[in-house]
Amino acid sequence: MKRSLLKIAAAVLLLAACGSPAAAPTALPTTAPTATPIATATAQPTAAPTITMAPTAEVTPTTAQVEQKNFAPKVRSVWNTAVGLDEMKGTCAKGSMLPVYGLVQITPDGETINWKSQEPAPYVMTRLQVNQYQYAGPTALKDGVVTMTLKFVSEQALEMPREFVSQADPACLHTHVYTGTFQWEKP
């Protein structure tokens, strides 16, 4: 608490130093007001204290990027996924839905990753940045459009929001968040 009071006092002094001498406060009378006027002395404005700031070291911007470790698999591998609850936005006439989950095969292919689940065709995800890939387009079932943004958070874990708009309920956006854990490499 003592430090807080010291910080407040320093701030008051700093603010007083920023004002003009004409704006300095006058002393208040120390006696209670009475019906008869009493002449009181007022403090003469004094010069505000001078605060000297020490120069700081110059900050030089850098163009070097911090290298982030790449957790994306280097070879075909199998991951076990779980999916969170359906968060629906918009006018949803058809109700909640549950996308496929469970074992997924992930195959790296240059700047893309193939995501093969229980759906009839894999999703080809394009690399956005280190550890992050995305697919946006029609579903493998051709029942709507989907955007999946895959992120590898470690060598053993992934996260992926999946946004889906069904052809049968086009005013409703379904969002699920997948989590996944590495299981094994598949030669």
C-alpha positions as CSV (number, residue, x, y, z in Angstrom):
1,M,0.0,0.0,0.0
2,K,2.9,2.3,0.8
3,R,4.2,1.8,-2.8
4,S,0.8,2.7,-4.2
5,L,0.8,5.9,-2.2
6,L,4.3,6.7,-3.4
7,K,3.3,6.1,-7.0
8,I,0.3,8.3,-6.7
9,A,2.4,11.1,-5.1
10,A,4.9,10.8,-7.9
11,A,2.1,11.0,-10.5
12,V,0.7,14.2,-8.8
13,L,4.1,15.8,-8.8
14,L,4.6,14.9,-12.4
15,L,1.2,16.4,-13.3
16,A,1.9,19.5,-11.4
17,A,5.2,19.9,-13.2
18,C,3.3,19.7,-16.6
19,G,1.0,22.6,-15.6
20,S,1.8,26.3,-15.8
21,P,2.8,28.3,-12.7
22,A,-0.4,30.3,-12.9
23,A,-2.4,27.0,-12.5
24,A,-0.7,26.1,-9.2
25,P,-3.2,25.7,-6.4
26,T,-3.6,28.2,-3.6
27,A,-3.4,27.3,0.0
28,L,-6.8,26.5,1.6
29,P,-7.8,28.3,4.9
30,T,-7.2,26.1,7.9
31,T,-10.1,27.5,10.0
32,A,-13.8,27.0,9.5
33,P,-15.6,29.8,7.6
34,T,-17.4,32.3,9.7
35,A,-20.0,35.0,9.1
36,T,-17.4,37.8,9.1
37,P,-14.8,37.8,6.4
38,I,-11.3,37.1,7.5
39,A,-8.3,38.1,5.5
40,T,-6.2,35.1,4.7
41,A,-2.9,34.9,3.0
42,T,-2.7,33.0,-0.2
43,A,0.4,31.2,-1.3
44,Q,2.3,32.8,-4.1
45,P,2.7,30.7,-7.2
46,T,6.0,28.9,-7.1
47,A,7.9,27.4,-10.0
48,A,7.1,23.8,-10.6
49,P,9.8,21.2,-9.8
50,T,11.8,20.2,-12.8
51,I,11.9,16.5,-13.6
52,T,14.8,15.4,-15.7
53,M,14.3,12.3,-17.8
54,A,17.3,10.1,-18.5
55,P,17.8,9.1,-22.1
56,T,16.8,5.6,-23.0
57,A,18.5,3.1,-25.2
58,E,17.5,3.3,-28.8
59,V,15.4,0.3,-30.0
60,T,16.4,-1.0,-33.3
61,P,13.7,-2.8,-35.3
62,T,14.6,-6.3,-36.5
63,T,13.5,-8.1,-39.6
64,A,14.6,-11.5,-38.4
65,Q,11.7,-13.8,-37.9
66,V,11.5,-16.0,-34.8
67,E,11.7,-19.5,-36.2
68,Q,8.8,-21.7,-35.0
69,K,9.2,-25.4,-34.7
70,N,7.4,-27.4,-37.3
71,F,5.2,-30.0,-35.6
72,A,3.5,-31.2,-38.8
73,P,4.1,-34.9,-39.6
74,K,6.9,-35.7,-42.0
75,V,5.4,-39.1,-43.0
76,R,1.9,-40.6,-43.3
77,S,0.5,-41.1,-39.8
78,V,-2.7,-41.9,-37.9
79,W,-4.3,-39.6,-35.4
80,N,-7.3,-40.2,-33.1
81,T,-9.7,-37.3,-33.1
82,A,-12.5,-36.2,-30.9
83,V,-15.1,-33.5,-31.7
84,G,-16.7,-30.9,-29.4
85,L,-20.3,-29.8,-29.3
86,D,-22.0,-28.2,-32.2
87,E,-22.1,-24.4,-31.9
88,M,-24.8,-23.2,-34.2
89,K,-25.2,-19.6,-35.5
90,G,-28.0,-18.2,-37.7
91,T,-31.4,-19.6,-38.3
92,C,-31.0,-23.3,-37.7
93,A,-34.1,-25.2,-38.8
94,K,-32.6,-28.7,-38.9
95,G,-31.0,-28.8,-35.4
96,S,-27.6,-30.0,-34.3
97,M,-25.4,-32.3,-36.4
98,L,-22.3,-34.4,-35.6
99,P,-19.4,-34.7,-38.1
100,V,-17.3,-37.8,-38.4
101,Y,-14.5,-38.3,-35.9
102,G,-12.2,-41.0,-34.7
103,L,-9.1,-42.3,-36.6
104,V,-7.8,-40.0,-39.3
105,Q,-4.9,-40.6,-41.7
106,I,-2.7,-37.5,-42.3
107,T,-0.4,-37.7,-45.3
108,P,2.0,-34.8,-46.0
109,D,2.6,-34.0,-49.7
110,G,4.9,-30.9,-50.1
111,E,2.9,-27.8,-49.2
112,T,-0.3,-29.7,-48.6
113,I,-1.6,-32.4,-46.2
114,N,-4.3,-35.0,-47.1
115,W,-6.8,-35.5,-44.3
116,K,-8.5,-38.9,-44.8
117,S,-11.3,-39.6,-42.4
118,Q,-14.3,-42.0,-42.7
119,E,-15.7,-39.8,-45.5
120,P,-15.4,-41.1,-49.0
121,A,-12.6,-38.8,-50.2
122,P,-9.7,-37.0,-48.5
123,Y,-9.5,-33.3,-48.0
124,V,-6.4,-31.7,-49.5
125,M,-5.4,-28.9,-47.1
126,T,-3.0,-26.1,-48.2
127,R,-0.3,-24.8,-45.9
128,L,-1.1,-21.4,-44.5
129,Q,2.0,-21.1,-42.3
130,V,4.2,-23.3,-40.1
131,N,1.9,-25.9,-38.4
132,Q,-1.3,-24.6,-40.0
133,Y,-3.2,-25.9,-43.0
134,Q,-6.7,-25.2,-44.4
135,Y,-9.4,-26.7,-46.7
136,A,-12.4,-24.6,-47.8
137,G,-14.9,-26.0,-50.3
138,P,-17.5,-28.7,-50.8
139,T,-17.6,-31.6,-48.4
140,A,-16.6,-35.1,-49.6
141,L,-20.3,-36.0,-49.2
142,K,-21.4,-33.1,-51.4
143,D,-23.9,-32.1,-48.8
144,G,-22.6,-28.5,-48.2
145,V,-19.5,-26.4,-47.8
146,V,-16.9,-26.7,-45.1
147,T,-13.9,-24.8,-43.9
148,M,-11.4,-26.8,-41.8
149,T,-8.3,-25.1,-40.3
150,L,-5.8,-27.6,-39.0
151,K,-3.2,-26.6,-36.5
152,F,-0.5,-28.9,-35.0
153,V,0.1,-27.7,-31.5
154,S,2.8,-30.2,-30.8
155,E,4.3,-33.4,-32.3
156,Q,1.6,-35.3,-30.5
157,A,-1.5,-33.0,-30.6
158,L,-3.6,-31.1,-33.1
159,E,-6.7,-28.8,-33.0
160,M,-9.0,-28.0,-35.9
161,P,-12.1,-25.8,-36.0
162,R,-14.6,-27.1,-38.6
163,E,-17.2,-24.7,-40.0
164,F,-20.0,-26.3,-42.0
165,V,-23.0,-24.9,-43.9
166,S,-25.4,-27.6,-45.1
167,Q,-27.3,-27.4,-48.4
168,A,-30.4,-28.5,-46.5
169,D,-30.1,-25.7,-43.9
170,P,-28.2,-22.8,-45.6
171,A,-28.9,-20.2,-43.0
172,C,-27.2,-22.2,-40.2
173,L,-23.4,-22.3,-39.5
174,H,-22.3,-25.3,-37.6
175,T,-18.9,-25.0,-35.8
176,H,-17.1,-27.9,-34.2
177,V,-13.6,-28.0,-32.7
178,Y,-11.6,-31.2,-33.2
179,T,-8.8,-32.2,-31.0
180,G,-6.5,-35.1,-31.9
181,T,-3.6,-37.1,-30.6
182,F,-0.9,-38.9,-32.6
183,Q,-1.3,-42.7,-32.7
184,W,1.3,-44.2,-35.0
185,E,3.2,-43.7,-38.3
186,K,1.9,-45.6,-41.2
187,P,4.5,-46.8,-43.8
